[in-house]
Amino acid sequence: MKKFTNKICGVLLLLLLTAGLTACNGENGGMDRNINLPTANQPSDTTATPPTTQTTDPTPQPPTEQTASHQHTLAELSATIEAAGEFWNGWWHRTGIFTWEHIDDSMSNFQPFDENVAPAHHPVSRGFSRLLPSSGFTRFYEIDDYLLQFYTQSWVDRGQFAEPLVSAEFMGEEVQRFGWTNAFEPYDGNLYIFTWNESQPRPDWQTATHTLIEQEGNRAVVETVVQTSFYGFEGGGIMPTITYRFTFIDGRIDSAYGRWHETYSSQDYHVQQGYYARFDDSRLFIYRVEDVNLASFDAILYIYHSWLGASDVQGDDMLIGATRQIYNVSLMQIERVFDDFWDRYGYSSPNEGIFITEFLRAGEGIVIRDFVSMGTLPWSAITFTTAPGERHFFAINHDNSDSPNRFMLLDITGEMLAG
């Protein structure tokens, strides 16, 4: 009889243990999908969660320590903001994993209504180029997984595959500066990246300052102020700033919005209109002619930007000068090409260009009339020497934005290809 009683107790004990394990497994069955997060590699067995103290409480309440563990420091939140921002800057500027060597733009369709080039519904007819597997991305969902480092699953599920929206007021109307299109699209088994974005000032995340506005439980709000700059330029004058408002859930961005701020005053307006680029210990500058007083220059040389030939296109007049004397100054036509020998992109010149002057002194200027850009990539450059054998090349282009800096200078000396 004693042995029979012991067997019954053993069976009852086994049933109780089985029911307890089943209840624990039921609690873990609805875990959300987390990718590229520190918790992603944790085992999913029942020994990991929940703590044993909660299983004895029919209505467990999270302890204070557990709520605190969901809060992140301002340094951690700031690092996420800047890392996400650098990702989008890399996409915008074609740097890092998005350099042109990882992009096939051979099908770029500049005639979207000519289906002999590409179907109108194809991504290349809407400003996209194919992103090659050498970038590290081959499928659309891989972008999804990558962005989960910075953004919540909710953000990604809403289809926000573009950077946070930045808006500004222009001539009394609200306009969008960033975040206006999807950056990536899948099509026919391939991944495409948007490449028709125009050059304009972008957030310089090294200048960012972050303020924790509020934090409660796993939710936090951070305000970020960041200066803007042109990629590759030192620039001059006072550049616009952007004020962002980021809302975080569990340390990842769940929503974000930016506001563009121009800074005008009677003192700095003239400085803002110009753009500067450094060479050696000096500066090359460029202005719209209507923004400067030509009478303040010691001498002005005039040339025409005549490569378009007979054209009805009305260009702009610009002024170029330097803060020190430069020599053998020419205006040249350039084109972006791929160098098979060096296995990289660069610039070459199809002709000798237009010789302007043997020397240009500080205080003198060159006015180029009827300058016309042909798109995002520059196709004109100013070249000069500062000493025998020391030649500099600066690409000239419109900045293609609503910024007062209508023209920009890009130092392409290191990118000029021989021949």
TIKOL-149651 format. One record per residue (C-alpha): x, y, z. Coordinates in nm, 4 decimals. Each point is the difference from the previous one (the first is absolute). Layout:
BEGIN
<rec px="X" py="Y" pz="Z"/>
...
REM end
This chain:
BEGIN
<rec px="0.0000" py="0.0000" pz="0.0000"/>
<rec px="0.2872" py="0.2361" pz="0.0825"/>
<rec px="0.1615" py="-0.0621" pz="-0.3406"/>
<rec px="-0.3310" py="0.0699" pz="-0.1744"/>
<rec px="-0.0396" py="0.3308" pz="0.1880"/>
<rec px="0.3539" py="0.1063" pz="-0.0981"/>
<rec px="-0.0751" py="-0.0699" pz="-0.3683"/>
<rec px="-0.3142" py="0.2136" pz="0.0127"/>
<rec px="0.1931" py="0.2883" pz="0.1592"/>
<rec px="0.2705" py="-0.0315" pz="-0.2641"/>
<rec px="-0.2533" py="0.0157" pz="-0.2829"/>
<rec px="-0.1703" py="0.3048" pz="0.1533"/>
<rec px="0.3345" py="0.1737" pz="0.0428"/>
<rec px="0.0888" py="-0.0745" pz="-0.3639"/>
<rec px="-0.3337" py="0.1417" pz="-0.1191"/>
<rec px="0.0516" py="0.3195" pz="0.2006"/>
<rec px="0.3486" py="0.0486" pz="-0.1443"/>
<rec px="-0.1295" py="-0.0592" pz="-0.3536"/>
<rec px="-0.2778" py="0.2564" pz="0.0451"/>
<rec px="0.2475" py="0.2547" pz="0.1339"/>
<rec px="0.2330" py="-0.0453" pz="-0.2966"/>
<rec px="-0.2931" py="0.0286" pz="-0.2427"/>
<rec px="-0.1060" py="0.3310" pz="0.1587"/>
<rec px="0.3537" py="0.1355" pz="-0.0262"/>
<rec px="0.0205" py="-0.1004" pz="-0.3657"/>
<rec px="-0.3326" py="0.1731" pz="-0.0677"/>
<rec px="0.1357" py="0.3268" pz="0.1371"/>
<rec px="0.3017" py="-0.0118" pz="-0.2309"/>
<rec px="-0.1928" py="-0.0956" pz="-0.3121"/>
<rec px="-0.0755" py="0.3591" pz="-0.1081"/>
<rec px="0.3497" py="0.1511" pz="0.0032"/>
<rec px="0.0584" py="0.2702" pz="-0.2603"/>
<rec px="0.2622" py="-0.0444" pz="-0.2713"/>
<rec px="0.3213" py="0.1843" pz="0.0883"/>
<rec px="0.2852" py="0.0119" pz="-0.2514"/>
<rec px="0.3490" py="0.1474" pz="0.0379"/>
<rec px="-0.0652" py="0.0859" pz="0.3618"/>
<rec px="0.1901" py="-0.1177" pz="0.3071"/>
<rec px="-0.2960" py="-0.2261" pz="0.0947"/>
<rec px="-0.0185" py="-0.1668" pz="-0.3406"/>
<rec px="0.2458" py="-0.2785" pz="0.0866"/>
<rec px="-0.1423" py="-0.0907" pz="0.3394"/>
<rec px="-0.1413" py="-0.3560" pz="0.0287"/>
<rec px="-0.3773" py="-0.0232" pz="-0.0177"/>
<rec px="-0.0387" py="-0.2809" pz="0.2590"/>
<rec px="-0.2105" py="0.0531" pz="0.3078"/>
<rec px="0.2993" py="0.0343" pz="0.2304"/>
<rec px="0.0700" py="0.3486" pz="-0.1410"/>
<rec px="-0.3397" py="0.1622" pz="0.0840"/>
<rec px="-0.1885" py="0.0767" pz="0.2097"/>
<rec px="0.1717" py="0.0138" pz="0.3430"/>
<rec px="-0.1160" py="-0.2718" pz="0.2381"/>
<rec px="-0.1327" py="0.2590" pz="0.2446"/>
<rec px="-0.2667" py="0.1016" pz="-0.2518"/>
<rec px="-0.1398" py="-0.3513" pz="-0.0503"/>
<rec px="-0.1389" py="-0.0041" pz="0.3541"/>
<rec px="-0.1863" py="0.3295" pz="-0.0460"/>
<rec px="-0.3303" py="-0.0365" pz="-0.1910"/>
<rec px="0.0189" py="0.3686" pz="-0.1119"/>
<rec px="0.3735" py="0.0830" pz="-0.0128"/>
<rec px="0.1001" py="0.3669" pz="-0.0005"/>
<rec px="0.3363" py="0.0998" pz="-0.1572"/>
<rec px="0.2362" py="0.1098" pz="0.2770"/>
<rec px="0.1592" py="0.3440" pz="-0.0066"/>
<rec px="0.3349" py="-0.1494" pz="-0.0976"/>
<rec px="-0.1520" py="-0.1598" pz="-0.3110"/>
<rec px="-0.1483" py="0.3318" pz="-0.1181"/>
<rec px="0.3361" py="0.1710" pz="0.0508"/>
<rec px="0.1751" py="-0.2661" pz="-0.2078"/>
<rec px="-0.2048" py="0.1095" pz="-0.3042"/>
<rec px="0.1322" py="0.3549" pz="0.0243"/>
<rec px="0.3046" py="0.0987" pz="-0.2014"/>
<rec px="0.2533" py="0.2701" pz="0.0691"/>
<rec px="0.0139" py="0.3157" pz="-0.2100"/>
<rec px="0.3385" py="-0.1164" pz="-0.1302"/>
<rec px="-0.1554" py="-0.3240" pz="-0.1279"/>
<rec px="-0.2939" py="0.1776" pz="-0.1621"/>
<rec px="0.2303" py="0.2600" pz="-0.1552"/>
<rec px="0.2222" py="-0.2735" pz="-0.1446"/>
<rec px="-0.3044" py="-0.1598" pz="-0.1651"/>
<rec px="-0.1081" py="0.3341" pz="-0.1507"/>
<rec px="0.3449" py="0.0682" pz="-0.1432"/>
<rec px="0.0513" py="-0.3543" pz="-0.1311"/>
<rec px="-0.3368" py="0.0114" pz="-0.1771"/>
<rec px="0.0831" py="0.3471" pz="-0.1342"/>
<rec px="0.3337" py="-0.1175" pz="-0.1397"/>
<rec px="-0.1772" py="-0.2904" pz="-0.1722"/>
<rec px="-0.2259" py="0.2437" pz="-0.1833"/>
<rec px="0.2889" py="0.2359" pz="-0.0786"/>
<rec px="0.1842" py="-0.2962" pz="-0.1524"/>
<rec px="-0.3047" py="-0.0769" pz="-0.2131"/>
<rec px="-0.0372" py="0.3646" pz="-0.1044"/>
<rec px="0.3684" py="0.0620" pz="-0.0791"/>
<rec px="0.0803" py="-0.3462" pz="-0.1452"/>
<rec px="0.2651" py="-0.0719" pz="0.2617"/>
<rec px="0.0854" py="-0.3077" pz="0.2066"/>
<rec px="-0.2118" py="-0.2994" pz="-0.0999"/>
<rec px="-0.1841" py="0.2152" pz="-0.2540"/>
<rec px="0.2973" py="0.1153" pz="-0.2091"/>
<rec px="-0.0471" py="-0.0138" pz="-0.3773"/>
<rec px="0.2118" py="-0.3147" pz="-0.0235"/>
<rec px="-0.2912" py="-0.1803" pz="0.1699"/>
<rec px="-0.2608" py="0.1505" pz="-0.2347"/>
<rec px="-0.0848" py="-0.0943" pz="-0.3580"/>
<rec px="-0.1363" py="0.3113" pz="-0.1688"/>
<rec px="0.0529" py="-0.1254" pz="-0.3544"/>
<rec px="-0.3774" py="-0.0155" pz="-0.0484"/>
<rec px="-0.0642" py="0.3524" pz="0.1250"/>
<rec px="-0.3024" py="0.1184" pz="-0.1942"/>
<rec px="-0.0072" py="0.3721" pz="-0.0659"/>
<rec px="-0.2961" py="-0.0507" pz="-0.2359"/>
<rec px="-0.2686" py="-0.1510" pz="0.2238"/>
<rec px="-0.2588" py="0.0057" pz="-0.2796"/>
<rec px="0.2223" py="-0.1957" pz="-0.2412"/>
<rec px="-0.0703" py="-0.3637" pz="0.0770"/>
<rec px="0.2758" py="-0.1052" pz="-0.2393"/>
<rec px="0.2374" py="0.1122" pz="0.2752"/>
<rec px="-0.1935" py="-0.1458" pz="0.2918"/>
<rec px="-0.3676" py="-0.0601" pz="0.0843"/>
<rec px="-0.1640" py="0.3012" pz="0.1601"/>
<rec px="-0.0834" py="-0.2052" pz="0.3088"/>
<rec px="0.3616" py="-0.1141" pz="0.0462"/>
<rec px="0.1936" py="0.1614" pz="0.2900"/>
<rec px="0.2667" py="0.1348" pz="-0.2392"/>
<rec px="-0.2723" py="0.2172" pz="-0.1543"/>
<rec px="-0.0592" py="0.1577" pz="0.3409"/>
<rec px="0.3553" py="0.0916" pz="0.0969"/>
<rec px="0.1225" py="-0.3366" pz="0.1308"/>
<rec px="0.3090" py="-0.2043" pz="-0.0847"/>
<rec px="0.0753" py="-0.3598" pz="0.0893"/>
<rec px="0.1827" py="-0.0512" pz="0.3304"/>
<rec px="0.2595" py="-0.2745" pz="-0.0461"/>
<rec px="0.0529" py="-0.2875" pz="0.2482"/>
<rec px="0.3517" py="0.1347" pz="0.0684"/>
<rec px="-0.1719" py="0.2658" pz="0.2151"/>
<rec px="-0.0966" py="-0.2743" pz="0.2444"/>
<rec px="-0.3698" py="0.0200" pz="-0.0907"/>
<rec px="-0.1708" py="-0.2327" pz="-0.2476"/>
<rec px="-0.3656" py="0.0054" pz="0.1078"/>
<rec px="-0.2434" py="0.2592" pz="0.1256"/>
<rec px="-0.0529" py="-0.1759" pz="0.3337"/>
<rec px="0.3728" py="0.0330" pz="0.0729"/>
<rec px="-0.0421" py="0.3786" pz="0.0034"/>
<rec px="-0.2941" py="-0.0582" pz="0.2346"/>
<rec px="0.2155" py="-0.2062" pz="0.2357"/>
<rec px="0.2866" py="0.2484" pz="-0.0136"/>
<rec px="-0.2202" py="0.2969" pz="0.0868"/>
<rec px="-0.1288" py="-0.1818" pz="0.3073"/>
<rec px="0.3274" py="0.0955" pz="0.1651"/>
<rec px="-0.1261" py="0.3582" pz="0.0083"/>
<rec px="-0.3787" py="-0.0131" pz="-0.0432"/>
<rec px="-0.2838" py="-0.1931" pz="0.1591"/>
<rec px="-0.1805" py="-0.2818" pz="-0.1774"/>
<rec px="-0.3024" py="0.2307" pz="-0.0142"/>
<rec px="0.2027" py="0.2642" pz="-0.1887"/>
<rec px="0.1201" py="-0.2545" pz="-0.2546"/>
<rec px="-0.3433" py="-0.1615" pz="-0.0350"/>
<rec px="-0.1444" py="0.3404" pz="-0.0893"/>
<rec px="0.2219" py="-0.0077" pz="-0.3074"/>
<rec px="0.2190" py="0.2892" pz="0.1069"/>
<rec px="0.2998" py="-0.1030" pz="-0.2061"/>
<rec px="0.1100" py="0.3600" pz="-0.0281"/>
<rec px="0.1639" py="0.2277" pz="0.2514"/>
<rec px="-0.2094" py="0.2138" pz="0.2371"/>
<rec px="-0.1894" py="0.2820" pz="-0.1667"/>
<rec px="0.1585" py="0.3450" pz="0.0159"/>
<rec px="-0.2171" py="0.2938" pz="-0.1010"/>
<rec px="0.0537" py="0.3731" pz="-0.0411"/>
<rec px="-0.1972" py="0.3096" pz="-0.0814"/>
<rec px="0.0848" py="0.1396" pz="-0.3405"/>
<rec px="-0.1673" py="0.3144" pz="-0.1293"/>
<rec px="-0.2831" py="-0.0474" pz="0.2472"/>
<rec px="-0.0630" py="-0.3653" pz="-0.0895"/>
<rec px="0.0986" py="-0.3225" pz="0.1727"/>
<rec px="0.2450" py="-0.2065" pz="-0.2059"/>
<rec px="0.1746" py="-0.3303" pz="0.0643"/>
<rec px="0.3786" py="-0.0100" pz="-0.0034"/>
<rec px="0.0681" py="-0.3653" pz="0.0869"/>
<rec px="-0.1988" py="-0.3195" pz="0.0447"/>
<rec px="-0.2031" py="0.0536" pz="-0.3130"/>
<rec px="0.0415" py="-0.3389" pz="-0.1675"/>
<rec px="0.0777" py="-0.3610" pz="0.0723"/>
<rec px="0.3727" py="-0.0566" pz="-0.0209"/>
<rec px="-0.0248" py="-0.3646" pz="-0.1109"/>
<rec px="-0.2366" py="-0.2125" pz="-0.2073"/>
<rec px="-0.0147" py="-0.3693" pz="-0.0933"/>
<rec px="-0.0746" py="-0.0941" pz="-0.3591"/>
<rec px="0.0144" py="-0.3337" pz="-0.1809"/>
<rec px="0.2282" py="-0.1600" pz="0.2603"/>
<rec px="0.2445" py="0.2924" pz="0.0111"/>
<rec px="0.0486" py="0.2880" pz="0.2437"/>
<rec px="0.0003" py="0.3586" pz="-0.1269"/>
<rec px="0.1286" py="0.3179" pz="0.1626"/>
<rec px="-0.1243" py="0.3527" pz="-0.0729"/>
<rec px="0.2850" py="0.2014" pz="-0.1556"/>
<rec px="-0.1614" py="0.3144" pz="-0.1395"/>
<rec px="0.0145" py="0.1961" pz="0.3234"/>
<rec px="0.1497" py="0.3443" pz="-0.0464"/>
<rec px="0.2978" py="0.1527" pz="0.1728"/>
<rec px="-0.0880" py="0.2307" pz="0.2876"/>
<rec px="0.1091" py="0.0671" pz="0.3575"/>
<rec px="-0.0303" py="-0.3084" pz="0.2178"/>
<rec px="0.0183" py="-0.0596" pz="0.3780"/>
<rec px="0.3581" py="0.0030" pz="0.1274"/>
<rec px="-0.0392" py="-0.2450" pz="0.2871"/>
<rec px="0.3348" py="0.0933" pz="0.1534"/>
<rec px="-0.1618" py="0.3308" pz="0.1008"/>
<rec px="-0.3125" py="-0.1550" pz="0.1559"/>
<rec px="-0.1107" py="0.0912" pz="0.3515"/>
<rec px="-0.2628" py="-0.2147" pz="0.1729"/>
<rec px="-0.2385" py="0.0805" pz="0.2846"/>
<rec px="-0.2154" py="-0.2542" pz="0.1843"/>
<rec px="-0.3456" py="0.1604" pz="0.0063"/>
<rec px="-0.1889" py="-0.2706" pz="0.1842"/>
<rec px="0.0285" py="-0.3643" pz="0.1006"/>
<rec px="-0.2522" py="-0.2321" pz="0.1566"/>
<rec px="0.0337" py="-0.3763" pz="0.0097"/>
<rec px="0.1190" py="-0.1225" pz="-0.3397"/>
<rec px="-0.0939" py="0.3257" pz="-0.1801"/>
<rec px="0.2344" py="0.2968" pz="-0.0462"/>
<rec px="-0.0015" py="0.3240" pz="-0.2004"/>
<rec px="0.3224" py="0.1636" pz="-0.1183"/>
<rec px="0.0422" py="0.3377" pz="-0.1690"/>
<rec px="0.2999" py="0.0272" pz="-0.2299"/>
<rec px="0.1437" py="0.3136" pz="-0.1579"/>
<rec px="0.2478" py="-0.0563" pz="-0.2828"/>
<rec px="0.1760" py="0.2324" pz="-0.2407"/>
<rec px="-0.0003" py="-0.0692" pz="-0.3720"/>
<rec px="0.2873" py="-0.0107" pz="-0.2473"/>
<rec px="0.0721" py="-0.0993" pz="-0.3565"/>
<rec px="0.1714" py="-0.3374" pz="-0.0280"/>
<rec px="0.3693" py="0.0435" pz="-0.0748"/>
<rec px="0.0001" py="0.3765" pz="0.0553"/>
<rec px="0.1315" py="0.2095" pz="0.2828"/>
<rec px="-0.2426" py="0.2724" pz="-0.1015"/>
<rec px="-0.0364" py="0.3512" pz="0.1246"/>
<rec px="-0.2560" py="0.2235" pz="0.1577"/>
<rec px="-0.2778" py="-0.1144" pz="0.2281"/>
<rec px="-0.1629" py="-0.3245" pz="-0.1080"/>
<rec px="-0.3601" py="-0.0934" pz="0.0866"/>
<rec px="-0.0752" py="-0.2223" pz="0.2987"/>
<rec px="-0.2553" py="-0.2775" pz="0.0525"/>
<rec px="-0.1888" py="-0.0651" pz="0.3224"/>
<rec px="-0.1189" py="-0.3600" pz="0.0308"/>
<rec px="-0.2437" py="-0.1531" pz="0.2469"/>
<rec px="0.0558" py="-0.3767" pz="0.0460"/>
<rec px="-0.2355" py="-0.2276" pz="0.1935"/>
<rec px="0.1581" py="-0.3256" pz="0.1204"/>
<rec px="-0.1578" py="-0.3265" pz="0.1109"/>
<rec px="0.2391" py="-0.2410" pz="0.1722"/>
<rec px="0.2983" py="0.1966" pz="-0.1277"/>
<rec px="-0.1014" py="0.0022" pz="-0.3665"/>
<rec px="-0.1518" py="0.2833" pz="-0.2064"/>
<rec px="-0.3766" py="-0.0371" pz="-0.0362"/>
<rec px="-0.0752" py="0.3415" pz="-0.1534"/>
<rec px="0.2010" py="0.3042" pz="-0.1035"/>
<rec px="-0.0476" py="0.3400" pz="-0.1588"/>
<rec px="0.2445" py="0.2754" pz="-0.0950"/>
<rec px="-0.0370" py="0.3732" pz="-0.0540"/>
<rec px="0.2367" py="0.1941" pz="-0.2285"/>
<rec px="0.1120" py="0.3419" pz="0.1249"/>
<rec px="0.1565" py="0.2674" pz="-0.2209"/>
<rec px="0.1925" py="0.2767" pz="0.1762"/>
<rec px="-0.0345" py="0.3366" pz="-0.1700"/>
<rec px="0.1094" py="0.3386" pz="0.1247"/>
<rec px="0.1195" py="0.3194" pz="-0.1591"/>
<rec px="0.3522" py="-0.0800" pz="0.1265"/>
<rec px="0.0377" py="-0.3557" pz="-0.1258"/>
<rec px="-0.2257" py="-0.0030" pz="-0.3083"/>
<rec px="0.2826" py="0.0834" pz="-0.2400"/>
<rec px="0.2263" py="-0.2630" pz="0.1536"/>
<rec px="-0.2686" py="-0.2659" pz="-0.0344"/>
<rec px="-0.0436" py="0.0623" pz="-0.3695"/>
<rec px="0.3557" py="-0.1080" pz="-0.0782"/>
<rec px="0.1624" py="-0.3391" pz="0.0264"/>
<rec px="0.3614" py="-0.0706" pz="0.0917"/>
<rec px="0.2353" py="-0.2923" pz="-0.0571"/>
<rec px="0.3508" py="-0.0326" pz="0.1434"/>
<rec px="0.3248" py="-0.0602" pz="-0.1843"/>
<rec px="0.3396" py="0.0062" pz="0.1731"/>
<rec px="-0.0409" py="0.2742" pz="0.2634"/>
<rec px="-0.2366" py="0.2103" pz="-0.2146"/>
<rec px="-0.3571" py="0.0029" pz="-0.1295"/>
<rec px="-0.1736" py="-0.0045" pz="-0.3353"/>
<rec px="-0.3414" py="0.1662" pz="0.0056"/>
<rec px="-0.3020" py="0.0125" pz="-0.2277"/>
<rec px="-0.2994" py="0.2392" pz="-0.0014"/>
<rec px="-0.3025" py="0.0750" pz="-0.2075"/>
<rec px="0.0784" py="0.3295" pz="-0.1723"/>
<rec px="-0.3196" py="0.1612" pz="0.1301"/>
<rec px="0.1148" py="-0.0663" pz="0.3580"/>
<rec px="0.3268" py="0.1944" pz="-0.0146"/>
<rec px="0.1126" py="0.3541" pz="-0.0685"/>
<rec px="0.2234" py="-0.0342" pz="-0.3069"/>
<rec px="0.1324" py="0.3534" pz="0.0572"/>
<rec px="0.1692" py="-0.1243" pz="0.3184"/>
<rec px="0.2392" py="-0.2158" pz="-0.2077"/>
<rec px="0.3252" py="0.1396" pz="-0.1374"/>
<rec px="-0.0620" py="-0.1575" pz="-0.3421"/>
<rec px="-0.2546" py="-0.2299" pz="-0.1640"/>
<rec px="0.0620" py="-0.2440" pz="-0.2878"/>
<rec px="-0.3019" py="-0.1160" pz="-0.2032"/>
<rec px="-0.0429" py="-0.3298" pz="-0.1869"/>
<rec px="-0.2959" py="-0.1945" pz="-0.1361"/>
<rec px="-0.0934" py="-0.3552" pz="0.0899"/>
<rec px="-0.0466" py="-0.0886" pz="-0.3649"/>
<rec px="0.0043" py="-0.3809" pz="-0.0170"/>
<rec px="-0.3714" py="-0.0198" pz="-0.0572"/>
<rec px="0.0447" py="0.1853" pz="-0.3271"/>
<rec px="-0.3097" py="0.1628" pz="-0.1434"/>
<rec px="-0.2611" py="-0.0609" pz="0.2659"/>
<rec px="-0.3132" py="0.1577" pz="0.1348"/>
<rec px="0.1008" py="-0.0970" pz="0.3537"/>
<rec px="0.0588" py="0.3068" pz="0.2147"/>
<rec px="0.2821" py="-0.0642" pz="0.2433"/>
<rec px="0.1237" py="0.1832" pz="0.3082"/>
<rec px="0.2872" py="0.2424" pz="0.0422"/>
<rec px="0.2513" py="-0.0916" pz="0.2686"/>
<rec px="0.3142" py="0.1546" pz="0.1443"/>
<rec px="0.3080" py="-0.1992" pz="0.1026"/>
<rec px="0.3029" py="0.1291" pz="0.1871"/>
<rec px="0.2658" py="-0.1031" pz="0.2484"/>
<rec px="0.1507" py="0.1397" pz="0.3181"/>
<rec px="0.3519" py="-0.0304" pz="-0.1453"/>
<rec px="0.1551" py="0.0322" pz="-0.3454"/>
<rec px="-0.0540" py="-0.3025" pz="-0.2272"/>
<rec px="0.1499" py="-0.0756" pz="-0.3412"/>
<rec px="-0.0857" py="-0.1536" pz="-0.3397"/>
<rec px="-0.3735" py="0.0116" pz="0.0590"/>
<rec px="-0.2317" py="-0.1901" pz="-0.2366"/>
<rec px="-0.3632" py="-0.1044" pz="-0.0185"/>
<rec px="-0.0277" py="-0.3611" pz="-0.1130"/>
<rec px="-0.2666" py="-0.2506" pz="-0.0863"/>
<rec px="0.0067" py="-0.3206" pz="0.2055"/>
<rec px="-0.1831" py="-0.3303" pz="0.0008"/>
<rec px="-0.0209" py="-0.2784" pz="0.2558"/>
<rec px="0.1515" py="-0.3235" pz="-0.1300"/>
<rec px="0.1113" py="-0.3379" pz="0.1310"/>
<rec px="0.3738" py="-0.0709" pz="-0.0120"/>
<rec px="0.0561" py="-0.3696" pz="-0.0730"/>
<rec px="0.3688" py="0.0205" pz="0.0919"/>
<rec px="-0.0580" py="0.1474" pz="0.3478"/>
<rec px="-0.3411" py="-0.1686" pz="0.0351"/>
<rec px="-0.1715" py="0.3168" pz="0.1187"/>
<rec px="-0.2100" py="0.2929" pz="-0.1145"/>
<rec px="0.1562" py="0.3359" pz="-0.0707"/>
<rec px="-0.0176" py="0.3035" pz="-0.2276"/>
<rec px="0.1588" py="0.0594" pz="-0.3384"/>
<rec px="-0.0091" py="0.2883" pz="-0.2436"/>
<rec px="-0.1035" py="-0.0558" pz="-0.3643"/>
<rec px="0.1723" py="0.3213" pz="-0.1124"/>
<rec px="0.2557" py="0.2571" pz="0.1056"/>
<rec px="-0.2615" py="0.2401" pz="0.1282"/>
<rec px="0.0014" py="0.3792" pz="-0.0173"/>
<rec px="0.3136" py="0.1817" pz="0.1143"/>
<rec px="-0.0915" py="0.3065" pz="0.2085"/>
<rec px="0.3123" py="0.1695" pz="0.1361"/>
<rec px="0.3640" py="-0.0541" pz="0.0895"/>
<rec px="-0.0622" py="0.1220" pz="0.3520"/>
<rec px="-0.2853" py="0.1234" pz="0.2153"/>
<rec px="0.0874" py="0.2159" pz="0.2974"/>
<rec px="-0.1781" py="0.0071" pz="0.3318"/>
<rec px="-0.2654" py="0.2705" pz="-0.0319"/>
<rec px="-0.0703" py="-0.0836" pz="-0.3658"/>
<rec px="-0.2885" py="-0.2094" pz="-0.1287"/>
<rec px="-0.1105" py="-0.2057" pz="-0.2986"/>
<rec px="-0.3610" py="0.0318" pz="-0.1162"/>
<rec px="-0.1300" py="-0.3037" pz="-0.1894"/>
<rec px="-0.3171" py="0.0830" pz="-0.1899"/>
<rec px="-0.2846" py="-0.2365" pz="-0.0888"/>
<rec px="0.1202" py="-0.2897" pz="0.2140"/>
<rec px="-0.2276" py="-0.3037" pz="-0.0265"/>
<rec px="0.0139" py="-0.3239" pz="0.1986"/>
<rec px="-0.1063" py="-0.3246" pz="-0.1629"/>
<rec px="-0.1218" py="-0.1892" pz="0.3066"/>
<rec px="0.1323" py="-0.1299" pz="0.3288"/>
<rec px="0.3525" py="-0.0789" pz="-0.1213"/>
<rec px="0.2211" py="0.2998" pz="-0.0870"/>
<rec px="0.1213" py="0.0397" pz="-0.3569"/>
<rec px="0.2072" py="0.3169" pz="0.0354"/>
<rec px="0.3087" py="0.0777" pz="0.2048"/>
<rec px="0.2408" py="0.2838" pz="0.0708"/>
<rec px="0.3673" py="-0.0958" pz="-0.0005"/>
<rec px="0.3117" py="0.1977" pz="0.1024"/>
<rec px="0.3508" py="-0.0388" pz="0.1379"/>
<rec px="0.1485" py="0.1400" pz="0.3197"/>
<rec px="0.3605" py="-0.1045" pz="-0.0718"/>
<rec px="0.1804" py="-0.1890" pz="-0.2773"/>
<rec px="-0.1482" py="-0.3507" pz="-0.0148"/>
<rec px="-0.2738" py="0.0770" pz="0.2554"/>
<rec px="-0.3249" py="0.0092" pz="-0.1950"/>
<rec px="-0.3438" py="0.0099" pz="0.1648"/>
<rec px="-0.3376" py="-0.1008" pz="-0.1419"/>
<rec px="-0.3341" py="0.1167" pz="0.1432"/>
<rec px="-0.3287" py="-0.1193" pz="-0.1480"/>
<rec px="-0.2754" py="0.2627" pz="-0.0309"/>
<rec px="-0.3670" py="-0.0792" pz="0.0255"/>
<rec px="-0.3332" py="0.1354" pz="0.1107"/>
<rec px="-0.0876" py="-0.1284" pz="0.3441"/>
<rec px="-0.3486" py="-0.0863" pz="-0.1358"/>
<rec px="-0.1857" py="0.1091" pz="0.3094"/>
<rec px="-0.1872" py="0.2923" pz="0.1463"/>
<rec px="0.3118" py="0.0999" pz="0.1951"/>
<rec px="0.1425" py="0.3464" pz="-0.0647"/>
<rec px="0.3278" py="-0.1713" pz="-0.0930"/>
<rec px="-0.0975" py="-0.0423" pz="-0.3628"/>
<rec px="0.3439" py="-0.1234" pz="-0.1034"/>
<rec px="0.2438" py="-0.2413" pz="0.1577"/>
<rec px="0.3677" py="-0.0855" pz="-0.0441"/>
<rec px="0.1350" py="-0.3529" pz="0.0369"/>
<rec px="0.3712" py="-0.0756" pz="0.0240"/>
<rec px="0.0487" py="-0.2819" pz="-0.2538"/>
<rec px="0.3797" py="0.0313" pz="-0.0280"/>
<rec px="0.0487" py="-0.3512" pz="0.1328"/>
<rec px="-0.2682" py="-0.1373" pz="-0.2321"/>
<rec px="0.1324" py="0.1322" pz="-0.3293"/>
<rec px="0.1057" py="-0.2815" pz="-0.2328"/>
<rec px="0.2872" py="0.0245" pz="-0.2432"/>
<rec px="-0.0730" py="0.0262" pz="-0.3702"/>
REM end
